[in-house]
Amino acid sequence: MQSRVSVILLALYTFLFLCGVDLFFWHEECGANTGKYKVVTKHTSLVFNSREDMVLFNNAIDYEPNTSLSDFFSSSNSLDQEKELIRKVDLLFEKVQAILDMRKRMRKVRVRLFSNSDQLKRAYRKIFGKKCHIRGWYVYDFNTVFLNVRDVHEGMLAHELGHAIIDHYLTVRPPRATAEILAKYVDKHLFDEVKTY
């Protein structure tokens, strides 16, 4: 009986999410006094607790395969940082698609970025009803990646985006172990030249 209730609740949350309703854990995890800051890219919707978290995340994601000399002299104001982050995240997303050879238009992946590990762990407990022992994860039903801005790097983001791409590219979602092998492959080959077949 309890598992049936869990399935019904998950279906309800999924329905609300697909209808654009922010689920209860987004607001609780942000805290009453903290506003959300959203950055929309071509492939993702990044949701932060604050603009400062966006800057921290941008600094943590070190992925710029096509840097030019002018990039070293760009200003560090928030708008420039946001543009830089959009470019990095979209390049990263497209690189993951190329590594997996899974290029297909899909709806934007939501990336929920918490300010610290306590917030991330509380979100995990609310979603799964158990203690969190991982640093980040992807939930297919919400099409959302969950990460902590103080404990993230480009490989982690690519790995979790890989899960989203894999789950939405294939007609039937692969077994969890298979998806994990593919996501680890992405992380390992992120900076390698992509082979075309």
N, C-alpha and C positions, 0 to 999 in steps of 0.2 A: 504494500500500500504506500509506504513512504517513497519508494522509487518511482511510483506512478505520479505522486504529487511533485516530485523533483522534475520529472519529465514535463509535466504540465507547466510548472513555473518557468522552466527553461524555454519552453515554446512561447509562453507569454512574454518573457523578456526579449526573445528574438523578434517577435511580432512588433513590440514597442520600439525596439532598436531600428528595425527596418522602416517603421513609420516615422522615424526621425525624433522619437521621444528620448531625451536623455535619461538613462537609467539612474536609479537612486544612488548607486555607488559612485557615479561621477561626482555628484554634488557633495556627498559625505566625505569622500576622500580629499576633495579640494579644501574642505573646511569652510565654515560660515563666513570668515573674513577674507577669504582668498578668491579673487576672480580668476576665471579661466582665460587663457590666451591661446588663440587658435591660428595656425599657419596652414594654409591650403596649398598643396603642390599639385602637379599634373596627375600624380598617382596616389597621393596620400592626403590625409587630413591629420595634422599633428596637433594634439591638444595638451597644453601645458597648464600648470597652476598659475604661472606668472611669466612675464616677459624675461625676468632674470633666469628662469629655468630654460627658456628658449636659447638664451645666450650660452648657458652652461652646456646644453645639448649640442649646439653648433660647434663649440670648442672641442667637445669630446669626439665628434664625428670627423675623423681625419681621412676624408676621401675626396681627393681632387685630382683625378688622373690627367686633366688637361689644364693645369695651372699655367698662367703666363706671368711675366715679370710685373705687369700692372696689378695683379692680384696681391702682390706683396705690399703694395703701396696704397691699397684701398683703405678707406676710413673704417673705424670700428663702431660707428653709430648703429643703433638698433635696426634701422631700416636696411642698411647695408648687410648687417648680420642675417636678417631675415631672408634677403635675396640670396645670400651665399648659402644659407641652409636649404632653401628651396632647390637651388641648383644641385647641391650635394646629394640630397635625398632622392631627387629624380634620377640623377646619374647612377646612384647606387641601386635603385629599383630596376632600372633598365639593364644594368650590369648583371643583376641577379637573374633577370629574365633571359639574358644572353647565355649565362653560364648553364642554366637549366635547359636552354633551347625551348623555352616556353613563353613565346611572345604572343600575347593576346590581350585585347582590350578587356579590362575588368573594372568593376566599380572601385572607387578609391578605398584604400585600406586605411582604417583609422588607427593611429598610433597614439596611445594614451601614455603620457610621460609624467610620472609622479615625481615629487620633489625629493623624496627620500625613501629608504627601504621600508620604513614602518608603514608608510602610506601604500606602497606596493604590496606588502604582506597583508594588510587589511583588505585590500581589493581582492586578493587571491582567496582569502578566507570567505569573503562575502560571495564570491562566484562559485567556489568549489566546496565550501564548508569544511575545509581542513587547513592545517598549517602549511605555510609556503616554505619550500626548500630550494627554490630556483630563483634565478636572477631576472628572468623575463620569460614571457610566453605569448602564444597566439591562440585566440579563441575563434574558431570557424563560425560559430553561430552569431557572433557579434562582428565578425570580420575586423577584429581589433588585435593589435599588438600591445602588450603591456610592458613598460620598462621604467627604470628609475634613472633620472638624469645624472645622478651622482655615481652611477655604476653602469656605464654603457660605453661601447665603442662601436666602430663601423662594422666589425665582424658580427657582433651581437644583433645589430639592426638588420644586417643582410640576412643572417640566419633566420630571424623571425619573419622578415618579409618573404623569404624563401618559402616558409610554411604557407603563407597566404597565397602566393603565386601557384604553388603546387596544388593546394586544395581547390583553387578556382579554375585551374587550367584543365585538369583531367575530368572526364565525364563522371567517373566514380572516384571518390576520395581514396587515396591509397591507405594501406594499414599504417598505423602510427610509426612503427619501426622503420618502414620504407621511407616515409616522409622525413623522419629524423636523419636517416642516412643521406638523403638528398640535400637537406638543409645544412648538414655538416660539410658536405662537399662544397656548397656555396661558400661557407665561411673559410674553408681551406684554400680555395682557388680565387678568392676575391680580387687579388692583385695580379693574377696570371692573365696572359693573353687568352682570349676566348677562342677555342677551336671551332671552326665552322665545318659542318659535314654536308 
